[in-house]
Amino acid sequence: MEYQTLLLVITFLSASILIFILRKLNQTQNPTKLPPGPYPLPILGNILELGKNPHKTLTKLSKIYGPIMTLKLGTITTIVISSPQLTKQVLHENCQIFSNRTVPHAICAVDHNKFSVAWVPTLALWKKLRKICATKVFSTKMLDSTKILRQQKLHELLDYVNEKCKKCEVFDIGEVVFTTVLNSISKTLFSMDLAHSTPDEKSQQFKNIIWGYMVEAGKPNVSDFFPILRPLDPQRVKARMANHMKKVYKIFDGIIEERICSRDSKADYEVCNDVLDSLLNNNNLGEPTSKLSHNEMVHLFLDLFVAGVDTTSSTIEWIMAELLRYPKTLTKARKELCKAIGKDEIIEESHISKLPFLQAVVKETLRLHPAAPFLLPHKCDENMNILGFNVPKNAQLFVNVWAMGRDPTIWENPTMFMPERFLECDINYKGNNFELIPFGVGKRICPGLPLAHRTVHLVVASLLRNFEWTLADGLNPEDMNMDEQFGITLKRAQSLRVQATSSA
């Protein structure tokens, strides 16, 4: 073991020295005017400056170096954009050049990067997957046809909270919402639950797999800073990710095979009208170029779960935290719900348009707490000039949407939770307004935005209308811990423990 460690250290140092020499030679032979940025250390570059909360660090640095700056993260040249104007220039006006990704090593496990709609280059496979998402998964017609499935999961959430009310028990709302969103997505995709509020061994295993995936995807990985080390996988991040992915694939593969066998038997088959049925129907009746292979289908389902469950549940938890922190705002949201929707009326997705203040609450939360503070990384496919600076080919691009959401030149009182600001303007998060782009923009905008929009509003509206909420353990709103935990999604550092009482 000691010999292996010594060999790894020697390899790393040798590679780093070689890279440093080559970089210096390249700078001498090809001088370029990169955007400004902090001076990089030899070999490591600016890695040590990132700290535990890179989104906050890069926001502070942007105040020094400007809305476009350069970092050296190991051997990777990284350009950070922190203004709506530059974001529009890069991701809208020059979308062809910046539409591809730099892919983290962990995502390469089980060749997921070769099939994932989030990571593959914008070529034939990506176009097919995006079209499938737009027409067979997230179209208005499909979401309307599956809304009753999601409504069932919402009723179960309300039943669970009601039981906690009767017992006067405190609970972790983030964990409960995670289970609800997971089952809401699994119902939409497969017409079945993959987790339970009272977890059994099987459902807990699936939740642990999803959580494990998110943990590994969000870890700083030396292989991403020094790609030459990828074959060694020194932190074993890719190996652990592969273990999680293989377990998920086995579950999804079994669901797909069971459905295919059930459909073939015909006599015993009950039409589900879910996303899986839609994809299988498309494979049977659609154009050859639109059909998904078994492998492509499994990878797509992994994307839908990972992108949908963690981001949506985290956003709902942040919304509830902000409302509990500002009781007057919570009261205002509840009053709107009581006025717009009858007491005995069941809240449905169609009610969202009648709730402008709730929509403003969601927008304000996404402004302050975007699920992905840098979005997913983009890659520059050719040398590009921006504001007189050279952005070199193959540079990695981060868009700091967290910084833009707190920019005082864009927002009045940017650190305050003030949903009212969105009642006075027509800004939305659908990719048209570059000051608020938590789901991205252009070609790479999140395809699951329509489902996330419905789920977030419906869950929050139902929780607010049916229950009154207080913080657990006698905690005062002004004493709440609102710290963030950086990862692939921006989570709360401390779980939100609450107590509910029935509003009936």
C-alpha positions as CSV (number, residue, x, y, z in Angstrom):
1,M,0.0,0.0,0.0
2,E,2.8,2.4,0.9
3,Y,4.6,1.6,-2.4
4,Q,1.4,2.4,-4.3
5,T,1.0,5.7,-2.5
6,L,4.6,6.6,-3.2
7,L,4.2,5.7,-6.9
8,L,1.1,7.9,-7.1
9,V,2.8,10.9,-5.5
10,I,5.8,10.6,-7.8
11,T,3.5,10.3,-10.9
12,F,1.5,13.3,-9.8
13,L,4.6,15.5,-9.2
14,S,6.3,14.4,-12.4
15,A,3.1,15.2,-14.4
16,S,2.6,18.5,-12.7
17,I,6.2,19.6,-13.4
18,L,5.9,18.6,-17.0
19,I,2.6,20.5,-17.3
20,F,4.1,23.6,-15.7
21,I,7.0,23.6,-18.1
22,L,4.7,23.1,-21.2
23,R,2.4,25.8,-20.0
24,K,5.3,28.3,-19.6
25,L,6.5,27.4,-23.1
26,N,3.1,27.9,-24.5
27,Q,2.7,31.3,-22.9
28,T,6.0,32.4,-24.3
29,Q,5.2,31.2,-27.8
30,N,1.5,32.1,-27.9
31,P,0.9,35.2,-25.8
32,T,-2.8,35.9,-25.3
33,K,-4.7,38.5,-23.4
34,L,-6.8,36.4,-21.1
35,P,-9.5,38.1,-19.0
36,P,-8.1,39.3,-15.6
37,G,-8.0,37.1,-12.6
38,P,-6.1,36.2,-9.4
39,Y,-2.5,35.2,-9.9
40,P,-2.3,31.4,-10.2
41,L,0.2,29.4,-8.1
42,P,2.6,27.1,-10.0
43,I,0.9,23.7,-10.8
44,L,-2.1,24.2,-8.5
45,G,-3.3,27.4,-10.1
46,N,-6.2,29.0,-8.1
47,I,-7.6,25.7,-6.7
48,L,-6.8,26.6,-3.1
49,E,-8.7,29.9,-3.3
50,L,-12.0,28.3,-4.0
51,G,-12.7,27.2,-0.5
52,K,-15.8,25.4,0.7
53,N,-18.2,27.8,-1.1
54,P,-16.7,28.5,-4.5
55,H,-19.9,30.4,-5.6
56,K,-19.2,33.0,-2.9
57,T,-15.5,33.1,-3.5
58,L,-15.9,33.7,-7.2
59,T,-18.6,36.4,-6.5
60,K,-16.1,38.3,-4.3
61,L,-13.3,37.9,-6.9
62,S,-15.7,39.2,-9.6
63,K,-16.0,42.5,-7.7
64,I,-12.2,42.8,-8.0
65,Y,-11.6,41.5,-11.5
66,G,-14.8,42.2,-13.2
67,P,-17.7,40.3,-14.8
68,I,-15.4,38.2,-16.9
69,M,-12.3,36.7,-15.2
70,T,-9.9,33.8,-15.6
71,L,-9.0,31.1,-13.1
72,K,-6.5,28.3,-13.5
73,L,-7.9,25.3,-11.8
74,G,-5.0,22.9,-12.1
75,T,-4.3,22.7,-15.8
76,I,-7.8,23.8,-16.8
77,T,-8.3,27.4,-17.9
78,T,-11.7,28.5,-16.5
79,I,-13.6,31.6,-17.5
80,V,-16.1,32.9,-15.1
81,I,-19.0,35.1,-16.3
82,S,-21.0,37.1,-13.7
83,S,-23.2,39.5,-15.6
84,P,-26.5,39.1,-17.6
85,Q,-25.1,41.1,-20.6
86,L,-22.1,38.8,-21.0
87,T,-24.2,35.7,-20.4
88,K,-26.4,36.8,-23.3
89,Q,-23.4,37.4,-25.5
90,V,-21.9,34.0,-24.7
91,L,-24.8,31.6,-24.3
92,H,-27.3,33.3,-26.7
93,E,-25.4,35.2,-29.4
94,N,-22.6,32.7,-29.6
95,C,-24.5,29.6,-28.5
96,Q,-22.9,27.4,-31.2
97,I,-19.4,28.0,-29.8
98,F,-20.3,27.5,-26.1
99,S,-23.0,24.8,-26.3
100,N,-20.9,21.9,-25.4
101,R,-19.7,20.8,-22.0
102,T,-16.5,20.1,-20.1
103,V,-17.4,16.7,-18.5
104,P,-16.5,15.9,-14.8
105,H,-14.6,12.6,-14.5
106,A,-17.4,11.2,-12.2
107,I,-19.9,11.5,-15.0
108,C,-17.8,9.3,-17.2
109,A,-18.7,6.3,-15.1
110,V,-20.4,3.6,-17.0
111,D,-20.0,5.8,-20.1
112,H,-22.9,8.0,-18.9
113,N,-21.2,11.0,-20.6
114,K,-21.8,9.3,-24.0
115,F,-25.6,9.0,-23.5
116,S,-26.6,11.8,-21.1
117,V,-28.7,14.6,-22.6
118,A,-27.1,16.9,-20.1
119,W,-23.5,16.1,-21.2
120,V,-23.3,14.8,-24.7
121,P,-22.2,17.2,-27.5
122,T,-24.9,19.0,-29.4
123,L,-24.9,16.5,-32.3
124,A,-27.3,13.9,-33.6
125,L,-27.8,12.0,-30.3
126,W,-28.4,15.2,-28.3
127,K,-30.9,16.4,-30.9
128,K,-32.8,13.1,-30.7
129,L,-32.8,13.1,-26.8
130,R,-33.9,16.8,-26.7
131,K,-36.8,16.1,-29.1
132,I,-37.9,13.1,-27.1
133,C,-37.9,15.2,-23.9
134,A,-39.9,18.0,-25.6
135,T,-42.5,15.7,-27.2
136,K,-42.7,12.5,-25.1
137,V,-41.6,13.5,-21.6
138,F,-42.2,17.2,-20.8
139,S,-44.8,18.3,-23.4
140,T,-47.9,20.0,-22.1
141,K,-50.0,17.1,-23.3
142,M,-47.9,14.5,-21.5
143,L,-47.7,16.5,-18.3
144,D,-51.5,17.0,-18.3
145,S,-52.1,13.3,-18.9
146,T,-49.9,12.4,-15.9
147,K,-51.0,15.1,-13.4
148,I,-53.4,12.7,-11.6
149,L,-50.4,10.5,-10.8
150,R,-48.6,13.5,-9.2
151,Q,-51.8,14.5,-7.4
152,Q,-51.8,11.1,-5.7
153,K,-48.3,11.7,-4.3
154,L,-49.4,15.1,-3.1
155,H,-52.3,13.6,-1.2
156,E,-49.9,11.2,0.5
157,L,-47.6,14.1,1.5
158,L,-50.5,15.9,3.1
159,D,-51.6,12.7,4.9
160,Y,-48.1,12.3,6.3
161,V,-48.0,15.9,7.5
162,N,-51.5,15.5,9.0
163,E,-50.3,12.5,11.0
164,K,-47.4,14.5,12.3
165,C,-49.9,17.3,13.3
166,K,-52.1,14.9,15.3
167,K,-49.0,13.6,17.1
168,C,-47.5,17.1,17.6
169,E,-44.3,15.7,16.1
170,V,-41.4,17.6,14.7
171,F,-40.1,16.5,11.3
172,D,-37.4,17.3,8.6
173,I,-39.4,18.8,5.8
174,G,-36.6,18.5,3.3
175,E,-36.4,14.7,3.7
176,V,-40.2,14.4,3.4
177,V,-40.3,16.6,0.3
178,F,-37.4,14.6,-1.2
179,T,-39.5,11.4,-0.9
180,T,-42.6,13.1,-2.4
181,V,-40.7,14.6,-5.4
182,L,-38.9,11.3,-6.0
183,N,-42.2,9.4,-6.1
184,S,-43.9,12.1,-8.1
185,I,-41.2,11.7,-10.8
186,S,-41.3,7.9,-10.6
187,K,-45.1,7.9,-10.9
188,T,-44.8,10.2,-13.9
189,L,-42.2,8.0,-15.5
190,F,-43.2,4.5,-14.4
191,S,-46.6,4.7,-12.7
192,M,-45.0,3.3,-9.5
193,D,-43.3,4.4,-6.3
194,L,-39.6,4.0,-5.7
195,A,-39.6,5.3,-2.1
196,H,-42.0,5.4,0.9
197,S,-42.5,8.0,3.6
198,T,-42.1,5.1,6.1
199,P,-39.0,3.6,4.3
200,D,-38.6,-0.1,3.8
201,E,-35.2,-1.6,2.9
202,K,-35.9,-1.4,-0.9
203,S,-37.0,2.2,-1.0
204,Q,-34.3,3.4,1.4
205,Q,-31.8,1.7,-0.8
206,F,-33.0,3.7,-3.9
207,K,-32.9,7.0,-1.9
208,N,-29.4,6.2,-0.7
209,I,-28.3,5.5,-4.3
210,I,-29.7,8.9,-5.5
211,W,-28.1,10.7,-2.5
212,G,-24.8,8.9,-3.1
213,Y,-24.8,9.9,-6.8
214,M,-25.3,13.6,-5.8
215,V,-22.6,13.4,-3.2
216,E,-20.0,12.0,-5.6
217,A,-21.0,14.4,-8.5
218,G,-20.5,17.4,-6.2
219,K,-17.1,16.4,-4.7
220,P,-14.0,18.4,-5.8
221,N,-12.1,15.8,-7.8
222,V,-8.3,16.1,-8.5
223,S,-9.0,14.3,-11.8
224,D,-11.0,17.3,-13.0
225,F,-8.2,19.7,-12.3
226,F,-5.5,17.4,-13.8
227,P,-7.1,15.2,-16.5
228,I,-3.8,13.4,-17.0
229,L,-4.6,11.6,-13.7
230,R,-8.0,10.3,-14.8
231,P,-6.7,6.8,-15.6
232,L,-5.6,6.5,-12.0
233,D,-8.8,7.9,-10.4
234,P,-6.8,8.8,-7.3
235,Q,-9.8,9.7,-5.1
236,R,-11.9,6.8,-6.4
237,V,-14.7,9.1,-7.2
238,K,-15.4,7.6,-10.6
239,A,-15.3,4.1,-9.1
240,R,-17.9,4.9,-6.4
241,M,-20.0,6.7,-9.0
242,A,-19.9,3.6,-11.2
243,N,-21.2,1.6,-8.3
244,H,-24.2,3.9,-7.7
245,M,-25.0,4.0,-11.5
246,K,-24.9,0.3,-11.9
247,K,-27.4,-0.2,-9.1
248,V,-29.7,2.4,-10.7
249,Y,-29.3,0.9,-14.1
250,K,-30.2,-2.5,-12.7
251,I,-33.5,-1.1,-11.2
252,F,-34.4,0.8,-14.3
253,D,-33.5,-2.1,-16.6
254,G,-35.8,-4.4,-14.6
255,I,-38.7,-1.9,-14.8
256,I,-38.3,-1.6,-18.5
257,E,-38.1,-5.3,-19.1
258,E,-41.1,-6.0,-16.9
259,R,-43.1,-3.4,-18.8
260,I,-42.1,-4.8,-22.2
261,C,-43.0,-8.4,-21.2
262,S,-46.3,-7.1,-19.8
263,R,-47.1,-5.3,-23.1
264,D,-46.2,-8.4,-25.1
265,S,-48.6,-10.6,-23.1
266,K,-51.4,-8.1,-24.0
267,A,-54.0,-10.2,-22.0
268,D,-52.6,-9.0,-18.7
269,Y,-51.4,-5.6,-19.8
270,E,-53.0,-2.5,-18.3
271,V,-52.3,0.7,-20.2
272,C,-50.3,3.1,-18.0
273,N,-50.1,6.2,-20.1
274,D,-46.9,7.2,-18.4
275,V,-43.6,8.3,-19.9
276,L,-42.3,4.7,-20.2
277,D,-45.4,3.8,-22.2
278,S,-44.9,6.9,-24.4
279,L,-41.3,6.0,-25.2
280,L,-42.1,2.3,-25.9
281,N,-45.0,3.4,-28.2
282,N,-42.6,5.7,-30.0
283,N,-40.2,2.8,-30.5
284,N,-42.9,0.8,-32.0
285,L,-44.6,3.4,-34.1
286,G,-42.2,6.4,-34.4
287,E,-39.7,7.3,-37.0
288,P,-36.5,5.1,-37.0
289,T,-34.4,8.2,-36.2
290,S,-36.5,9.0,-33.1
291,K,-36.3,5.6,-31.5
292,L,-34.3,5.1,-28.3
293,S,-32.2,2.0,-27.7
294,H,-32.6,0.2,-24.4
295,N,-29.3,1.7,-23.2
296,E,-30.2,5.2,-24.2
297,M,-33.6,4.9,-22.4
298,V,-31.9,3.8,-19.2
299,H,-29.4,6.7,-19.3
300,L,-32.3,9.1,-20.0
301,F,-34.2,7.9,-16.9
302,L,-31.1,8.4,-14.8
303,D,-30.8,12.0,-16.0
304,L,-34.5,12.7,-15.3
305,F,-34.2,11.4,-11.8
306,V,-31.0,13.0,-10.8
307,A,-31.8,16.4,-12.4
308,G,-35.3,16.4,-11.1
309,V,-35.4,15.0,-7.6
310,D,-32.6,16.8,-5.8
311,T,-33.0,20.2,-7.4
312,T,-36.8,20.4,-7.0
313,S,-36.8,19.1,-3.4
314,S,-34.0,21.5,-2.5
315,T,-35.8,24.4,-4.0
316,I,-39.0,23.6,-2.1
317,E,-37.1,23.4,1.2
318,W,-35.5,26.8,0.5
319,I,-38.9,28.3,-0.2
320,M,-40.3,27.0,3.1
321,A,-37.2,28.2,4.9
322,E,-37.5,31.7,3.5
323,L,-41.2,31.9,4.3
324,L,-40.7,30.8,7.9
325,R,-37.9,33.3,8.2
326,Y,-40.4,36.0,7.0
327,P,-43.7,35.2,8.7
328,K,-45.5,38.3,7.1
329,T,-44.6,37.0,3.7
330,L,-45.9,33.5,4.6
331,T,-49.2,35.0,5.8
332,K,-49.5,37.0,2.6
333,A,-49.0,33.8,0.5
334,R,-51.6,32.0,2.6
335,K,-54.1,34.8,2.2
336,E,-53.7,34.7,-1.6
337,L,-54.3,30.9,-1.6
338,C,-57.5,31.2,0.5
339,K,-58.8,34.0,-1.7
340,A,-58.0,32.3,-5.0
341,I,-59.0,28.7,-4.2
342,G,-62.2,27.6,-2.4
343,K,-61.8,26.0,1.0
344,D,-63.1,22.6,-0.1
345,E,-61.4,22.8,-3.5
346,I,-58.4,20.6,-4.2
347,I,-55.4,22.5,-5.4
348,E,-54.4,21.6,-8.9
349,E,-51.7,22.5,-11.3
350,S,-54.2,24.6,-13.3
351,H,-54.5,27.0,-10.2
352,I,-50.8,28.2,-10.5
353,S,-51.8,31.0,-13.0
354,K,-54.2,32.4,-10.3
355,L,-51.4,32.8,-7.7
356,P,-49.1,35.7,-8.8
357,F,-47.7,36.2,-5.3
358,L,-46.8,32.5,-4.9
359,Q,-45.1,32.7,-8.3
360,A,-43.2,35.7,-7.1
361,V,-42.1,33.7,-4.0
362,V,-40.8,31.0,-6.2
363,K,-38.9,33.4,-8.4
364,E,-37.4,35.2,-5.4
365,T,-36.2,31.9,-3.9
366,L,-34.6,30.9,-7.2
367,R,-32.9,34.3,-7.4
368,L,-31.3,33.8,-4.0
369,H,-30.9,30.1,-4.0
370,P,-30.4,28.8,-7.5
371,A,-30.1,25.0,-7.4
372,A,-27.0,25.0,-9.6
373,P,-25.1,28.2,-8.7
374,F,-22.8,27.8,-11.8
375,L,-25.3,26.0,-14.0
376,L,-23.5,23.0,-15.7
377,P,-20.0,23.9,-17.1
378,H,-19.8,24.9,-20.8
379,K,-16.8,24.6,-23.1
380,C,-15.4,27.0,-25.6
381,D,-15.1,25.2,-29.0
382,E,-12.9,27.8,-30.7
383,N,-10.9,30.9,-29.8
384,M,-13.3,33.7,-29.0
385,N,-12.9,37.4,-28.3
386,I,-15.2,38.8,-25.5
387,L,-14.8,42.5,-24.4
388,G,-11.3,42.5,-26.0
389,F,-10.2,39.4,-24.1
390,N,-9.3,36.1,-25.6
391,V,-11.2,33.1,-24.4
392,P,-9.1,30.2,-25.7
393,K,-10.4,27.0,-27.3
394,N,-11.3,24.2,-24.8
395,A,-11.5,26.7,-21.9
396,Q,-14.1,25.8,-19.3
397,L,-16.9,28.4,-18.8
398,F,-18.8,28.9,-15.5
399,V,-21.8,31.2,-15.4
400,N,-22.2,32.5,-11.8
401,V,-26.0,32.8,-11.6
402,W,-25.7,33.0,-7.8
403,A,-23.6,36.2,-8.2
404,M,-26.1,37.7,-10.7
405,G,-29.0,37.0,-8.3
406,R,-27.3,39.1,-5.6
407,D,-25.9,41.9,-7.8
408,P,-26.8,45.3,-6.4
409,T,-26.6,46.8,-9.9
410,I,-29.4,44.5,-11.0
411,W,-31.6,44.1,-7.8
412,E,-32.6,46.6,-5.1
413,N,-31.7,45.2,-1.6
414,P,-30.3,42.1,-3.3
415,T,-29.8,40.0,-0.1
416,M,-33.4,40.6,1.1
417,F,-36.2,38.1,0.5
418,M,-38.7,40.4,-1.3
419,P,-41.1,38.5,-3.6
420,E,-43.0,41.8,-4.2
421,R,-40.2,42.9,-6.6
422,F,-41.5,40.3,-9.1
423,L,-45.0,41.7,-8.9
424,E,-43.7,45.0,-10.4
425,C,-41.9,43.4,-13.4
426,D,-42.4,40.7,-16.0
427,I,-39.2,38.8,-15.4
428,N,-39.5,35.0,-15.6
429,Y,-37.0,32.1,-15.4
430,K,-37.7,30.5,-18.8
431,G,-34.5,31.7,-20.5
432,N,-35.8,35.1,-21.7
433,N,-34.4,37.2,-18.9
434,F,-30.7,36.8,-18.4
435,E,-30.7,38.2,-14.9
436,L,-32.7,35.2,-13.7
437,I,-31.6,31.9,-15.4
438,P,-31.6,29.2,-12.7
439,F,-32.5,26.6,-15.4
440,G,-30.0,27.9,-17.9
441,V,-30.7,29.4,-21.3
442,G,-30.6,28.6,-25.0
443,K,-29.9,25.1,-26.3
444,R,-28.8,23.8,-23.0
445,I,-31.8,25.1,-20.9
446,C,-33.0,22.4,-18.5
447,P,-35.6,20.3,-20.4
448,G,-37.3,19.4,-17.2
449,L,-38.3,23.1,-16.4
450,P,-42.0,22.5,-17.2
451,L,-42.3,19.7,-14.7
452,A,-40.2,21.5,-12.0
453,H,-42.5,24.6,-12.4
454,R,-45.6,22.6,-11.8
455,T,-44.2,20.5,-9.0
456,V,-42.7,23.3,-6.9
457,H,-45.8,25.5,-7.1
458,L,-48.2,22.7,-6.4
459,V,-46.3,21.3,-3.4
460,V,-45.7,24.6,-1.8
461,A,-49.3,25.8,-2.3
462,S,-50.7,22.6,-0.8
463,L,-48.4,22.8,2.2
464,L,-49.3,26.4,2.9
465,R,-53.1,26.1,2.3
466,N,-53.6,23.0,4.5
467,F,-51.3,23.8,7.4
468,E,-49.9,26.5,9.6
469,W,-46.1,26.3,10.2
470,T,-43.7,27.0,12.9
471,L,-40.0,26.3,13.4
472,A,-39.1,23.4,15.7
473,D,-37.5,23.6,19.1
474,G,-38.8,27.1,19.8
475,L,-36.3,28.6,17.2
476,N,-37.0,32.2,16.3
477,P,-37.1,33.2,12.6
478,E,-34.3,35.7,13.1
479,D,-32.0,33.0,14.5
480,M,-32.4,30.6,11.5
481,N,-29.3,29.1,10.0
482,M,-29.4,30.0,6.3
483,D,-26.0,28.8,5.4
484,E,-25.5,26.9,2.2
485,Q,-23.7,23.7,1.4
486,F,-22.0,23.7,-2.0
487,G,-22.3,20.7,-4.2
488,I,-23.8,19.8,-7.6
489,T,-26.9,21.4,-6.0
490,L,-26.9,24.2,-3.5
491,K,-28.4,22.6,-0.4
492,R,-29.2,24.0,3.1
493,A,-26.2,23.4,5.4
494,Q,-28.7,22.6,8.2
495,S,-31.9,20.6,7.8
496,L,-35.2,22.5,8.2
497,R,-37.0,21.1,11.2
498,V,-40.6,22.2,11.5
499,Q,-43.9,21.6,13.2
500,A,-47.3,21.9,11.5
501,T,-50.8,22.4,12.7
502,S,-53.9,21.9,10.7
503,S,-55.5,25.1,9.4
504,A,-58.9,23.5,9.1
